[in-house]
Amino acid sequence: MRLRPRRLNTAIAALFMIGSAGFALGALSFYASAVGPRADAATFFVASIFFTGASIWQLVQSQSPAVAPTGTARDDERQHLRFLAWLPRDKSWLAAATQFPGTLFFNGTTFWAMTVAMSNSQYDQVVWRPDFYGSILFLVSSTFAILALGRIRTWRLREAAWWVALLNLLGSIAFMASAIGAFVLPRTETAVDLTIADRGTLVGAVCFFLAALLSLPAWRQAGEAGASGAGAGAGRPSVLDE
């Protein structure tokens, strides 16, 4: 299969932006009140599907050298994709490879959340736990993405890729806070803090949306660096692995 590298990167960014917007919308209390719990849960589920779609293509992107940005006409020519790979020493690939199963956990979380008649014990088993596991994988993925940049203690305020990695890390932390806030305490059968759960989801979604948006200039910067010869050894920019 062949795809144009620039279009592939743009599609990944668009899918993440749509998914992030869906999570942000679902976390807004006035929206949930307006549409009801089932429709609100369905919003999260649909958004998670966009996340998974973006993650699949991002994994393919991270393991396909032919679609790395070059800053030349080659970026708009169809290139071969690599669908199977094992690159445990490539931190950008590890970021994408750990992110993908995380999105699958969120698929399960949001699907089962649509069953609103569930008891709290069932919620803990089929909703909170997948949400927690998915958040852990997102944190691991974001950490690999930060490490892929090299000098992690160096502030690179002018580099879009640096902001992408930072925003994704902050978004992953916010999603983890949301998962903890949604945990149902066995003794009281109430969530730890629903406010934290909602706000964590909203903040995380906004961070992921901005990261996806910034992945477009990050792609251009990497291409310019590659064209000038300054980008040798640089990672491939995309939404969660810059």
C-alpha atoms as one frame of an Amber mdcrd trajectory, in Angstrom:
protein
   0.000   0.000   0.000   1.201   3.521  -0.799   0.202   6.883   0.685   1.470
  10.430   0.436   3.496  11.194   3.606   2.132  14.707   4.037  -1.459  13.571
   3.613  -0.937  10.700   6.031   0.381  13.044   8.707  -2.484  15.467   8.108
  -5.030  12.638   8.354  -3.554  11.435  11.651  -3.706  14.953  13.063  -7.308
  15.386  11.893  -8.412  12.086  13.449  -6.827  12.991  16.785  -8.373  16.458
  16.685 -11.858  15.052  16.048 -11.440  12.462  18.790 -10.133  15.055  21.243
 -13.004  17.422  20.440 -15.439  14.580  21.134 -13.907  13.854  24.544 -13.927
  17.557  25.418 -17.574  17.884  24.392 -18.611  14.827  26.368 -16.895  16.180
  29.496 -18.941  19.394  29.474 -21.727  19.218  32.054 -24.180  21.326  30.060
 -23.795  19.011  27.062 -24.354  15.905  29.188 -27.441  17.499  30.738 -28.789
  18.502  27.350 -28.405  15.168  25.559 -28.724  12.712  28.460 -26.333  10.068
  29.806 -26.665   7.586  26.944 -25.950  10.125  24.215 -23.113  11.578  26.274
 -21.590   8.108  26.660 -22.039   7.520  22.934 -20.130  10.746  22.262 -17.168
   9.397  24.204 -17.362   6.069  22.385 -17.381   7.647  18.917 -14.507   9.921
  19.950 -12.507   6.904  21.114 -12.918   5.293  17.680 -11.270   8.328  16.087
  -8.442   8.031  18.630  -7.937   4.395  17.705  -7.987   5.118  13.983  -5.380
   7.838  14.413  -3.262   5.589  16.600  -3.241   2.736  14.070  -2.012   5.010
  11.292   0.480   6.669  13.586   1.983   3.288  14.390   2.283   2.555  10.666
   3.815   5.990  10.170   6.386   5.478  12.919   7.649   2.225  11.389   7.649
   3.326   7.740  10.895   5.164   6.897   9.534   6.041   3.456   6.941   8.418
   4.941   9.370  10.422   7.093   9.327  14.147   6.198  12.003  15.313   3.757
  11.017  18.866   2.902  11.025  17.939  -0.774   8.480  17.000  -3.440   8.835
  13.430  -2.165   6.516  14.332   0.729   3.644  14.600  -1.750   4.448  11.415
  -3.665   3.022   8.016  -2.792   5.407   5.995  -0.630   5.404   2.425   0.659
   3.949   1.715   4.090   5.288  -0.873   6.489   2.503  -2.584   8.432   4.543
  -5.034  10.528   7.681  -4.145  12.436   9.526  -4.733  15.685  11.646  -1.710
  16.645  12.193  -1.885  20.419  15.171   0.486  20.266  13.212   3.204  18.474
  11.568   5.396  21.117   9.225   7.017  18.591   8.008   3.560  17.588   7.652
   2.533  21.239   5.524   5.633  21.852   3.170   4.677  19.033   3.196   0.967
  19.928   2.160   1.576  23.543  -0.364   4.242  22.622  -2.386   1.945  20.326
  -3.435  -0.635  22.975  -4.227   2.307  25.259  -6.835   3.504  22.782  -8.341
  -0.001  22.712  -8.861   0.168  26.474 -10.659   3.479  25.980 -12.837   1.829
  23.320 -13.881  -0.746  25.895 -14.364   1.879  28.607 -16.613   4.102  26.532
 -18.573   1.210  25.030 -19.519  -0.261  28.381 -20.261   3.185  29.816 -23.216
   3.341  27.423 -24.889   0.684  29.606 -26.132   3.203  32.151 -28.094   0.633
  34.199 -24.847  -0.875  35.433 -24.216  -1.309  39.157 -21.228   0.454  40.701
 -19.341  -2.817  41.086 -19.825  -3.527  37.392 -18.718   0.024  36.590 -15.477
  -0.542  38.474 -14.796  -3.737  36.560 -15.673  -2.843  32.974 -15.345   0.948
  32.890 -12.927   2.265  35.475 -10.301  -0.466  35.116  -9.972  -0.218  31.312
  -9.906   3.575  31.705  -7.101   3.272  34.262  -5.103   0.820  32.154  -5.518
   2.985  29.068  -4.308   6.020  31.010  -1.220   4.120  32.154  -0.373   3.198
  28.567  -0.860   6.805  27.457   1.547   7.930  30.177   4.127   5.352  29.064
   3.664   6.389  25.446   4.080  10.073  26.282   7.232   9.302  28.256   8.745
   7.473  25.285   7.821  10.435  23.070   9.638  12.819  25.429  12.680  10.533
  25.520  12.683  10.374  21.708  13.512  14.080  21.658  16.903  13.410  23.223
  17.778  16.130  25.711  14.617  16.037  27.788  15.704  18.805  30.186  16.258
  21.308  27.405  13.483  23.820  26.781  12.809  24.152  23.057  10.084  26.760
  22.949  10.514  27.435  19.243  10.164  23.791  18.228   6.614  22.623  17.540
   7.634  18.996  18.118   8.738  19.850  21.665   5.353  21.410  22.408   3.581
  18.400  20.903   5.426  16.020  23.203   4.858  18.241  26.260   1.145  18.704
  25.573   0.660  14.981  25.090   2.384  14.284  28.397   0.171  16.831  30.173
  -2.891  15.350  28.491  -1.937  11.857  29.633  -1.472  13.084  33.210  -4.903
  14.728  33.081  -6.505  11.525  31.774  -4.908   9.593  34.630  -6.296  12.105
  37.127  -9.698  11.630  35.519  -9.456   7.851  35.849  -8.553   8.131  39.534
 -11.388  10.585  40.146 -13.857   8.161  38.535 -12.876   5.214  40.749 -15.871
   3.946  42.728 -15.058   3.391  46.407 -16.311  -0.042  47.527 -17.537   1.081
  50.947 -19.509   4.137  49.886 -20.237   3.099  46.267 -19.449   6.663  45.183
 -16.734   7.994  42.919 -13.607   9.520  44.435 -14.278  12.904  42.822 -16.499
  13.344  39.776 -15.341  16.944  39.375 -11.758  15.767  38.939 -12.985  13.041
  36.578 -14.799  15.531  34.338 -12.164  18.255  34.452  -9.345  15.787  33.921
 -11.042  14.505  30.782 -11.658  18.054  29.527  -8.113  19.262  30.199  -6.605
  16.121  28.699  -8.763  16.397  25.589  -7.785  20.049  25.090  -4.095  19.158
  25.446  -4.417  16.342  22.897  -6.293  18.623  20.502  -3.573  21.278  20.659
  -0.876  18.631  20.250  -2.602  17.319  17.129  -2.912  20.828  15.736   0.765
  21.559  16.374   1.822  18.316  14.713   1.248  20.023  11.357   3.923  22.731
  11.813   6.093  20.111  13.535   5.961  18.090  10.325   7.005  21.120   8.278
   9.887  21.940  10.633  11.193  18.370  10.486  10.993  18.444   6.702  12.928
  21.713   6.547  15.558  20.300   8.884  15.841  17.163   6.771  16.152  19.165
   3.568  18.955  21.292   5.028  20.804  18.266   6.371  20.285  19.366   9.961
  17.679  16.738  10.691  19.828  13.639  10.469  18.724  11.230  13.126  15.707
  13.343  14.043  12.492  11.560  14.971   9.472  11.447  12.691   6.959  14.067
  13.819   3.391  13.037  14.350   0.787  13.608  16.978   2.168  11.596  19.858
   5.729  10.656  18.920   7.547  13.882  18.157
